[in-house]
């Protein structure tokens, strides 16, 4: 940039003197005969006739990137959860399910389903789909009847609404203006549309139009880890970012009546429930106004080769159908230690009982297999089993419910950290692929909360 004029011009003198205060600016003076000099070589006797060329110094790419990035790790700053009002108890569910699907004549299959429910370790679930809705739209309760249109109508309206309830709770706990939310990461396996559930939620919450949105559809049960990994990258690579993460799941898309030919579908009907969870994540928290809960130290994803069909979902005119291999618990338990070793070797940790545990509760068989394979103490999966018992398998939202349970239980029991008194923990997501998400967590001292 060239400042035209001579030093004898008062406004020009003011401009030079003001600019000389800028450390990032380089001055080139051109003397009366056109000589070029830097700031230190200028002869004051030339000031009346000297032109000054002011050249702002160019920042390097490294300097720009360093300025853009946060200094510390991504940190969970608030958590909120929500469920539909409609609560169904597992002890009564077989009777309810066969009645509302007009399948009471299938007495032997009902006995089999009742045994599945008894072994599920689930006490109750919250489900948006009511008997009244099923009476109005009987194809939803039939086995493999065309019903995608009405399922989509319900889901695309209700998934963002349920997400809003959880998000408002997280925002309230965080205590900061929602205008400070810079990014939104939304995840659901329930339904799909454009613009997506992320757009609807941003409007329901009144977020800034400039909020940067990421929408993840149809990832399945591992996606609770995926959204944390995504939010971690966003928070750590955008200084000052505050990322609202929301997982919202409604089983309207998977509900259907029983069939002798689809026992894996029956397992899903006994396990899945509805729920939404939200977390706010940011780096370098201002501890005068923000309350750190957990730090996200690392996050990785892998899939187990040759297991594409082990957990598979297909969206068709009949809704979303799930298919499960019976050896899924074995496949996960045989591969989980490799994930742990890769994640915790850099920290010098090899005792899995020294960690606090947050594992997606795909079902009791998976938890039992992991527990046995790693020789975990029985209490290690208490928080996970509690959420499974109280809510069922809520797909992507589950691990965030467990994260919430972990910090609340730690506080209630007077533990020294948010992770049951332990420093290090692990969060696992399991799902189609078979895909495994592994998140290394560091707890926060209760004194700082």
C-alpha positions as CSV (number, residue, x, y, z in Angstrom):
1,X,0.0,0.0,0.0
2,X,1.4,3.4,-1.0
3,X,0.5,6.6,1.0
4,X,0.6,9.4,-1.5
5,X,1.7,12.9,-0.5
6,X,4.7,14.5,1.2
7,X,5.8,14.5,4.8
8,X,5.0,18.3,4.9
9,X,1.3,17.4,4.6
10,X,0.0,17.3,8.2
11,X,-2.5,14.5,7.4
12,X,0.3,12.5,5.8
13,X,2.6,13.0,8.8
14,X,-0.2,11.8,11.1
15,X,-0.6,8.7,8.9
16,X,3.0,7.8,8.9
17,X,3.4,8.3,12.7
18,X,0.3,6.2,13.3
19,X,1.5,3.5,11.0
20,X,4.9,3.4,12.5
21,X,3.3,2.0,15.7
22,X,2.2,-1.1,13.9
23,X,4.9,-3.8,14.5
24,X,3.6,-5.9,11.6
25,X,4.2,-3.2,9.0
26,X,7.3,-2.7,7.0
27,X,8.1,0.9,5.8
28,X,10.1,1.7,2.6
29,X,11.1,5.3,2.2
30,X,11.9,6.8,-1.2
31,X,14.3,9.7,-0.9
32,X,14.5,12.8,-3.1
33,X,16.5,11.0,-5.8
34,X,14.4,7.9,-5.7
35,X,16.6,6.0,-3.3
36,X,14.9,3.2,-1.3
37,X,15.6,3.0,2.4
38,X,14.0,1.0,5.2
39,X,12.8,2.7,8.4
40,X,16.2,2.6,10.2
41,X,18.1,4.2,7.3
42,X,15.9,7.3,6.8
43,X,17.6,10.7,7.0
44,X,15.2,13.0,8.8
45,X,16.4,15.9,6.5
46,X,14.5,14.2,3.7
47,X,11.2,14.1,5.4
48,X,9.8,17.1,3.5
49,X,10.3,15.4,0.1
50,X,10.2,11.7,0.9
51,X,7.5,9.3,-0.3
52,X,6.7,6.4,2.0
53,X,5.6,3.0,0.8
54,X,3.9,0.9,3.5
55,X,3.9,-2.8,2.9
56,X,2.0,-5.0,5.4
57,X,4.0,-8.1,6.1
58,X,2.4,-11.3,4.8
59,X,1.5,-13.9,7.5
60,X,2.7,-17.4,6.8
61,X,0.3,-20.3,6.4
62,X,1.6,-21.7,9.7
63,X,0.8,-18.5,11.5
64,X,-2.7,-18.4,10.0
65,X,-3.3,-22.0,11.0
66,X,-2.0,-21.5,14.5
67,X,-4.3,-18.5,15.0
68,X,-7.3,-20.6,13.7
69,X,-6.7,-23.5,16.0
70,X,-7.7,-23.9,19.7
71,X,-4.9,-24.5,22.2
72,X,-6.5,-27.3,24.3
73,X,-8.5,-30.5,23.7
74,X,-12.2,-30.6,22.9
75,X,-14.2,-30.6,26.1
76,X,-17.8,-31.6,26.9
77,X,-19.3,-28.5,28.6
78,X,-23.0,-29.6,29.0
79,X,-25.3,-32.6,28.4
80,X,-29.1,-32.8,28.0
81,X,-31.4,-35.8,27.3
82,X,-35.1,-36.2,26.4
83,X,-37.6,-39.0,25.7
84,X,-41.1,-39.2,24.5
85,X,-43.8,-39.3,27.1
86,X,-45.2,-42.7,26.1
87,X,-43.5,-45.3,28.4
88,X,-43.8,-49.1,27.9
89,X,-42.7,-51.6,30.5
90,X,-40.9,-54.7,29.2
91,X,-42.8,-57.1,31.4
92,X,-46.0,-56.2,29.5
93,X,-44.5,-55.6,26.1
94,X,-45.1,-59.0,24.5
95,X,-48.8,-58.8,25.2
96,X,-48.9,-55.2,24.0
97,X,-46.9,-55.9,20.9
98,X,-48.9,-58.9,19.7
99,X,-52.2,-57.1,20.5
100,X,-51.5,-53.8,18.6
101,X,-50.1,-55.7,15.6
102,X,-53.1,-57.9,15.4
103,X,-50.9,-61.0,15.9
104,X,-52.4,-62.6,19.0
105,X,-53.2,-65.8,17.1
106,X,-49.4,-66.5,16.8
107,X,-49.2,-68.0,20.2
108,X,-46.0,-69.9,19.9
109,X,-44.1,-66.9,18.4
110,X,-45.5,-64.8,21.2
111,X,-44.0,-67.2,23.8
112,X,-40.7,-67.0,22.0
113,X,-40.8,-63.2,21.9
114,X,-41.7,-63.1,25.6
115,X,-38.5,-65.0,26.4
116,X,-36.5,-62.6,24.3
117,X,-38.0,-59.7,26.3
118,X,-37.2,-61.4,29.6
119,X,-33.5,-61.9,28.6
120,X,-33.1,-58.3,27.3
121,X,-32.3,-56.9,30.8
122,X,-34.6,-54.0,29.9
123,X,-37.1,-52.7,32.4
124,X,-38.8,-50.0,30.3
125,X,-38.6,-48.0,27.1
126,X,-40.0,-44.7,25.8
127,X,-41.6,-45.0,22.4
128,X,-43.3,-42.2,20.4
129,X,-45.5,-44.7,18.5
130,X,-48.8,-45.0,20.4
131,X,-51.6,-47.4,20.0
132,X,-53.7,-44.5,18.6
133,X,-51.2,-43.9,15.9
134,X,-51.2,-47.6,15.0
135,X,-55.0,-47.7,14.9
136,X,-55.0,-44.8,12.5
137,X,-52.2,-46.2,10.3
138,X,-52.4,-50.0,10.5
139,X,-49.8,-50.7,7.9
140,X,-47.1,-49.5,10.3
141,X,-48.0,-52.5,12.6
142,X,-48.3,-55.0,9.8
143,X,-45.3,-57.1,8.7
144,X,-43.7,-55.8,5.6
145,X,-46.7,-53.7,4.5
146,X,-46.0,-50.5,2.3
147,X,-45.8,-47.7,4.9
148,X,-42.8,-45.6,4.2
149,X,-44.7,-42.4,3.4
150,X,-46.6,-42.2,6.7
151,X,-43.4,-43.3,8.7
152,X,-41.5,-40.4,7.0
153,X,-44.2,-37.9,7.8
154,X,-44.1,-38.8,11.4
155,X,-40.3,-39.0,11.7
156,X,-39.4,-35.8,9.8
157,X,-41.6,-33.8,12.1
158,X,-40.8,-35.5,15.4
159,X,-37.1,-36.2,15.2
160,X,-36.1,-32.5,15.3
161,X,-38.7,-31.8,18.0
162,X,-37.3,-34.5,20.3
163,X,-33.8,-33.2,19.5
164,X,-34.9,-29.7,20.5
165,X,-35.9,-30.9,24.0
166,X,-32.5,-32.4,24.6
167,X,-30.7,-29.4,23.1
168,X,-32.6,-26.9,25.3
169,X,-31.6,-28.8,28.4
170,X,-27.9,-28.8,27.3
171,X,-28.1,-25.1,26.5
172,X,-29.7,-24.3,29.9
173,X,-26.9,-26.2,31.7
174,X,-24.2,-24.5,29.6
175,X,-25.7,-21.1,30.6
176,X,-24.4,-19.1,27.6
177,X,-26.4,-17.4,24.9
178,X,-27.4,-19.7,22.0
179,X,-25.9,-17.1,19.7
180,X,-22.5,-18.5,20.8
181,X,-23.2,-21.8,19.1
182,X,-21.0,-21.8,16.0
183,X,-21.5,-25.4,14.8
184,X,-24.3,-27.9,14.8
185,X,-23.8,-31.7,14.3
186,X,-27.1,-33.6,14.1
187,X,-27.4,-37.4,13.8
188,X,-30.4,-39.7,13.3
189,X,-31.0,-43.1,11.8
190,X,-34.7,-42.2,11.6
191,X,-35.8,-40.8,8.3
192,X,-34.2,-38.5,5.8
193,X,-35.1,-35.3,3.9
194,X,-33.7,-32.1,2.4
195,X,-33.2,-29.6,4.0
196,X,-32.5,-32.0,6.8
197,X,-33.3,-32.4,10.5
198,X,-30.3,-30.1,11.2
199,X,-31.9,-27.3,9.4
200,X,-35.2,-27.8,11.2
201,X,-33.5,-28.0,14.6
202,X,-31.5,-24.8,13.9
203,X,-34.8,-23.0,13.2
204,X,-36.6,-24.6,16.2
205,X,-33.8,-23.4,18.5
206,X,-33.4,-20.0,16.8
207,X,-29.7,-20.5,16.1
208,X,-27.8,-18.0,14.0
209,X,-28.3,-18.5,10.2
210,X,-24.5,-18.6,10.0
211,X,-24.3,-21.7,12.2
212,X,-22.2,-24.3,10.4
213,X,-24.2,-27.5,10.1
214,X,-23.3,-31.2,9.7
215,X,-26.1,-33.7,9.1
216,X,-25.4,-37.5,9.5
217,X,-28.2,-39.9,8.4
218,X,-28.4,-43.6,8.7
219,X,-25.2,-44.3,10.5
220,X,-26.7,-46.6,13.1
221,X,-25.7,-47.4,16.6
222,X,-22.0,-46.4,16.3
223,X,-22.8,-42.8,15.4
224,X,-22.8,-41.6,19.0
225,X,-19.0,-42.0,18.7
226,X,-19.0,-40.5,15.2
227,X,-20.6,-37.2,16.3
228,X,-18.2,-36.8,19.2
229,X,-15.2,-37.4,16.8
230,X,-16.6,-34.9,14.3
231,X,-17.3,-32.3,17.1
232,X,-13.8,-32.8,18.4
233,X,-12.2,-32.0,15.1
234,X,-14.5,-28.9,14.7
235,X,-13.8,-27.6,18.2
236,X,-10.0,-28.1,18.1
237,X,-9.6,-26.6,14.6
238,X,-11.7,-23.5,15.1
239,X,-10.6,-21.4,18.0
240,X,-13.6,-20.3,20.1
241,X,-16.0,-22.7,18.4
242,X,-18.9,-24.1,20.5
243,X,-20.4,-27.2,18.9
244,X,-23.9,-28.4,19.6
245,X,-24.2,-32.1,19.1
246,X,-27.6,-33.8,18.9
247,X,-28.6,-37.4,18.4
248,X,-32.3,-38.0,18.0
249,X,-33.8,-41.4,17.4
250,X,-37.5,-42.5,16.9
251,X,-38.3,-46.2,16.1
252,X,-41.3,-45.5,14.0
253,X,-39.1,-46.3,11.0
254,X,-38.4,-49.8,12.2
255,X,-41.6,-50.9,14.0
256,X,-43.5,-53.7,12.4
257,X,-45.4,-56.8,13.3
258,X,-43.9,-60.3,13.9
259,X,-43.1,-63.0,11.5
260,X,-41.8,-66.6,11.9
261,X,-39.3,-65.9,9.1
262,X,-37.7,-62.9,10.7
263,X,-36.5,-63.7,14.2
264,X,-33.8,-61.0,14.0
265,X,-36.6,-58.4,13.5
266,X,-38.2,-59.7,16.7
267,X,-34.9,-59.1,18.6
268,X,-35.0,-55.5,17.4
269,X,-38.6,-55.0,18.5
270,X,-37.6,-56.2,22.0
271,X,-34.5,-53.9,22.3
272,X,-35.0,-50.5,20.6
273,X,-36.4,-47.4,22.2
274,X,-36.7,-43.7,21.4
275,X,-34.6,-40.9,22.9
276,X,-32.5,-37.8,22.1
277,X,-29.3,-36.5,23.7
278,X,-27.3,-33.3,23.2
279,X,-23.9,-32.2,24.3
280,X,-22.0,-28.9,23.9
281,X,-18.4,-29.2,23.0
282,X,-15.6,-26.6,22.9
283,X,-11.9,-26.2,23.5
284,X,-10.2,-23.8,25.9
285,X,-13.3,-23.4,28.2
286,X,-13.7,-20.2,30.1
287,X,-13.9,-21.7,33.6
288,X,-15.4,-18.5,35.0
289,X,-18.6,-19.1,33.0
290,X,-18.3,-22.7,31.7
291,X,-18.1,-26.1,33.5
292,X,-15.9,-28.7,31.9
293,X,-17.2,-32.3,32.3
294,X,-15.0,-34.6,30.1
295,X,-12.1,-34.0,27.7
296,X,-12.0,-35.8,24.3
297,X,-8.4,-36.8,24.0
298,X,-8.5,-38.9,20.9
299,X,-11.1,-40.5,18.6
300,X,-10.8,-43.2,15.9
301,X,-13.0,-45.4,13.8
302,X,-12.4,-48.8,12.3
303,X,-14.5,-51.6,10.7
304,X,-14.1,-55.3,11.1
305,X,-13.3,-56.8,7.7
306,X,-15.8,-59.2,6.1
307,X,-18.6,-58.3,8.4
308,X,-20.7,-56.1,6.1
309,X,-23.9,-58.0,6.7
310,X,-23.4,-58.6,10.4
311,X,-25.6,-55.6,11.2
312,X,-27.4,-54.3,8.1
313,X,-30.2,-51.9,7.6
314,X,-32.2,-51.3,4.4
315,X,-34.6,-48.5,3.8
316,X,-37.5,-49.7,1.6
317,X,-41.2,-49.0,1.1
318,X,-41.9,-51.1,4.2
319,X,-39.7,-48.9,6.3
320,X,-36.2,-49.6,7.7
321,X,-35.5,-53.3,8.1
322,X,-32.6,-54.5,10.2
323,X,-30.8,-57.8,9.9
324,X,-28.4,-59.2,12.6
325,X,-26.0,-62.1,12.5
326,X,-26.2,-64.2,15.7
327,X,-22.4,-64.0,16.2
328,X,-22.3,-60.2,16.5
329,X,-21.4,-60.3,20.2
330,X,-18.4,-62.6,19.4
331,X,-17.2,-60.5,16.5
332,X,-17.2,-57.3,18.6
333,X,-15.6,-58.9,21.7
334,X,-12.8,-60.5,19.6
335,X,-11.9,-57.2,18.0
336,X,-12.4,-54.7,20.9
337,X,-9.0,-55.3,22.6
338,X,-7.1,-54.2,19.4
339,X,-9.0,-50.9,19.5
340,X,-8.2,-50.4,23.1
341,X,-4.5,-51.2,22.6
342,X,-4.2,-48.8,19.7
343,X,-5.9,-46.0,21.7
344,X,-4.2,-46.4,25.0
345,X,-0.7,-47.6,24.2
346,X,0.5,-44.0,23.7
347,X,-0.7,-43.3,27.3
348,X,1.0,-46.4,28.7
349,X,-2.3,-47.9,29.8
350,X,-3.0,-51.6,29.5
351,X,-5.2,-52.3,32.5
352,X,-8.7,-52.0,31.2
353,X,-10.1,-52.1,34.7
354,X,-8.3,-48.8,35.4
355,X,-10.6,-47.1,33.0
356,X,-14.2,-45.8,33.3
357,X,-16.4,-47.4,30.7
358,X,-19.1,-46.0,28.3
359,X,-20.1,-48.7,25.8
360,X,-23.0,-48.7,23.4
361,X,-25.5,-51.2,24.9
362,X,-26.4,-53.1,21.7
363,X,-27.8,-55.8,23.9
364,X,-26.9,-57.8,27.0
365,X,-25.2,-60.5,24.9
366,X,-22.7,-57.9,23.6
367,X,-22.0,-56.5,27.0
368,X,-21.5,-60.0,28.5
369,X,-19.1,-60.9,25.7
370,X,-17.0,-57.8,26.1
371,X,-17.0,-58.1,29.9
372,X,-15.8,-61.7,29.6
373,X,-13.2,-61.2,26.9
374,X,-11.5,-58.3,28.7
375,X,-11.9,-59.7,32.2
376,X,-13.7,-56.5,33.3
377,X,-14.9,-56.1,36.9
378,X,-18.7,-56.4,37.0
379,X,-19.2,-52.8,38.0
380,X,-17.3,-51.5,35.0
381,X,-20.4,-51.5,32.8
382,X,-22.9,-50.5,35.5
383,X,-23.7,-47.1,33.9
384,X,-24.1,-48.8,30.5
385,X,-26.4,-51.5,31.9
386,X,-28.4,-48.9,33.8
387,X,-29.2,-47.0,30.6
388,X,-30.1,-50.2,28.8
389,X,-32.4,-51.1,31.6
390,X,-34.2,-47.7,31.8
391,X,-34.4,-46.8,28.1
392,X,-33.5,-49.8,25.9
393,X,-31.2,-49.4,22.9
394,X,-31.7,-45.8,21.6
395,X,-29.1,-46.3,18.8
396,X,-26.8,-43.3,18.4
397,X,-28.2,-41.4,21.5
398,X,-27.2,-44.2,24.0
399,X,-23.6,-43.3,24.7
400,X,-24.5,-39.7,25.4
401,X,-27.2,-40.9,27.9
402,X,-24.4,-43.0,29.5
403,X,-22.0,-40.1,29.6
404,X,-24.7,-38.1,31.4
405,X,-25.3,-41.0,33.8
406,X,-21.6,-41.3,34.4
407,X,-21.1,-37.7,35.6
408,X,-24.3,-37.7,37.6
409,X,-23.6,-41.0,39.3
410,X,-20.0,-39.8,40.1
411,X,-21.3,-36.6,41.7
412,X,-24.0,-38.5,43.7
413,X,-21.5,-41.0,45.1
414,X,-19.0,-38.3,46.0
415,X,-16.3,-39.5,43.6
416,X,-13.3,-37.3,43.0
417,X,-13.7,-37.1,39.2
418,X,-16.6,-37.1,36.7
419,X,-15.4,-40.6,35.6
420,X,-16.2,-42.6,38.8
421,X,-13.1,-41.2,40.5
422,X,-10.8,-42.4,37.7
423,X,-8.8,-40.2,35.3
424,X,-9.0,-42.1,32.0
425,X,-12.0,-43.6,30.3
426,X,-13.2,-45.1,27.0
427,X,-16.4,-44.6,25.0
428,X,-17.3,-47.2,22.4
429,X,-19.9,-47.1,19.6
430,X,-20.8,-50.3,17.7
431,X,-22.9,-50.6,14.6
432,X,-23.3,-51.5,11.0
433,X,-20.1,-52.4,9.2
434,X,-19.2,-53.8,11.8
435,X,-18.0,-50.4,12.7
436,X,-16.3,-49.5,16.0
437,X,-15.8,-45.9,17.2
438,X,-13.3,-45.5,20.0
439,X,-13.1,-42.2,22.0
440,X,-10.5,-41.7,24.7
441,X,-11.9,-39.6,27.5
442,X,-10.2,-37.8,30.4
443,X,-12.4,-36.9,33.4
444,X,-12.5,-33.6,35.2
445,X,-11.8,-33.2,38.9
446,X,-15.0,-32.6,40.9
447,X,-13.3,-29.7,42.7
448,X,-13.3,-27.8,39.4
449,X,-17.0,-28.3,39.0
